[in-house]
Amino acid sequence: MLRPTTVGPLLVLIAAFVAIGPSPASAEDLVVDGGFEAGQHDGYEAAGQMRGFYLALPDAAAFPGPRPVMLALNGTGGTGQGAYEGYGGTGFEADGYIVLAPDSNANGVVWPSWYSMVPPGESAESNPALLYFDSRLDCASAHLAIDENRLYVAGQSAGGIMTNYVLQHRPDVFAGGVPASSIFDLTAPVPALAMKPMAIIVMWGGDNDIWS
């Protein structure tokens, strides 16, 4: 359902975007091991880097699965937990969503937060952020009851730029996304990949929402 918010329009539109809620529960139980307890986790190795992430899990009894996933990407200088809190992650969790919020690590080429704005000629398969997401989602799918047809990604500012990158480079993985107050420059693969139908809400804050 659409939840009231005091944290701004991003939560309102994301909540509307995923308001269909989780699928009917299956008999599969929630597995909590190997770093799949809720909370902050550090020391996860991916693409030769040590990374951290924040994980929120819905109530296992109320939502045994399969559950949709929201990949929440922080903005410049932020953290995964900050994205979870700022984007209204508790609302998604209450509605049965797994919220996976990776920490950025300032290794971008053009803009530091995420490896999202990439000069032409750079292979996506060498993008450490994208490989990190691939690894986290694969690992989560192996341990948690995930609805792989309803994976979403959302972010604001630098997180929105990375959202643009992810949706264009993994069109067969995600069902939709919300890039908020972000830009598309240098986020598209060359050549472009075929996009499947997906739901995308592009948020822009008006005439004063500019990158200066």
N, C-alpha and C positions, 0 to 999 in steps of 0.2 A: 504494500500500500504506500501511498505518498505520505511521507512523514513531515511534520513541521520542522523548521530549522532556524537557527540563529547564526549559522556559519556561512551564509552566503548562497548565491545561486547555483554553485557547482553541485552541492548536495541535492538541491531541489530537482535539478534536471537529471542527475544520475539516478536518483530515486525513482523518478518518473520513467526513466529509460528501462530500468530493470524491475518495474512494478509487477511483472507477471509472476514473480516469486519462484521458489524452488519446485522441482518436479515432485510428484507423489513419492513418498519414501519407499525405499526398498528394504529388504531384510539385512542388507550389509551393515555391519557395525563399524563405528569409528575406531580406527587404529591410532593409538597415540604412542609412538616410539620414534627413535632416531631423529629427535629434534622436532617432532610434530606436536609437542605441547604448545599451547597458546603462549604468546609473549614474544619478547625479543630474543633473537638467536644470532650469534656471531661465530666467525671461524668457519664459514661455509666456503669451500674452495670451488671456483668455477673459472674456466678460461685462464688458469694460472694466477688468479687473484683471490684474496680472502675477502669474503663479502658477508654482510649482515642482512637480516630481514625481520620484519614483525609479522606475526601470524595470529589471526583471530579465527576461532572455531565456533560455529553455532552449537547450541545444546544438542548433544548426541542423541538423547532420548526423543527430543521433539523433531529432530531432523537427521535421521540415520543415513539418509542419502538416497540417490546421488544428489550432490549439492552443486550449485553454480559457484563460480569463482570470480571475484573482483581483484584484479591486479592493480594496485594503487601506487602511482608513481609520484614521488615528491618533487617539489619545485626546487629552485636554486637555494642551496644552503640548508635544505630540509632533510628530514629523515623519513624512513618508512613509517615509523610510529606517528610522526607528525602528520603524514599524509592520512593515515588511518583516522586520527582524531579530527583533522581539519576537514576531511571529506565526509564526515558522518559515518564512519565505519561501524559504529555500534548499531546503527539502524539496519545495515545490511546483515550484520551478524544475527540480530534479533529476528530477521526474516529468513534465516537459513543459509546465508551466504558464507562461504569461506573467504576471508579477506587476506590476501597475501601482499605485503607491502615491502618490497626490497629497498634497501638503503642505496642511494647513489654514492659514488666514490670519486667524483670530480675528475674523471678521466676523459672527458669529451675533447674532441679535436677543435671544434669551433666555439662551442659554449661548454663550460667546464662540467656542469652537473652530470649529464648523461652523454654517452657516446651516441648522439642522436643526429646531429648535423654533420654529415660526412661528405667530404669532397668526392666528386666523381672518380670512379676507378677503385674505390675501396670496397672490398668484398664484405657482404653481410656476414659471411661465415667466419670472419675474423673480428667481428664486433663483440667485445667482451660483455657489454650489457645484454645484448640479444642472446648470446650463448648462456649467460647467467639465467635469464628468464626461462630459456628452454630447459635448462638443467633443473631449476626449481619446480617448474610445472611437471616435468617428467617424474621427479622424485615425489612430489605431492600426489600425483596420480597413482603411483605405486603403493601408497600407504593410506590414502584417504578416499572415501567414496565421492568421487568428483563426476559431475555431469560434463563430459568433454565437449558437448554441443553448446554449452553456455558458459564460455570463458569470455570475460570482458576485461578491458583495460581502460583506465582513466587517469588523468593527471592535469595539473594546472601549471601554466607557465613552462618552465623547463620540463616538467613532467608531461605537459601536453605535447611538447615537441617530440619527446620520446614516444608518446602514445601514437602520434602520426607515423613515426618510423616503424613502430611495432606492427601497426595495422597493415601497412603497405608491404612489409617484409615477411609477415606471417599471416597472409589472408586466409589460409586454410585452417588456422588454429583458433582465431578469435571470432566470436559471433557479433562483436560490435565494440564501440568505445566512445569515450568522451574526451576530446582534446579541448582544454579550456584555456583561453587567452594565450594561444601559442601560434607558431608559424610553421609553414610547410617547407620552407627553404631547405634544400639539401637533405630532405628526409626520404625521398623517393628512390627506389631501386632503378638502376639503369642496366638493361631495359626494364620497363615496368612489368610487374607480375600481374597475371590475371586475377582480378578481384571477384570473389563470390559475393552474393547479396549479403549485406550486413547492415545493422542499424548503427548510425553514427550521429551524435549530436555535437556540432561544432559551436563552441561558445565564444562570444566576442563581447567585450564590455562597453562598446560604444565608441564615440569619437575620441575619447581620451585614453582608450586602450591601445597604446602604441609602444613600440620598442624604440627607445631613443638612445 
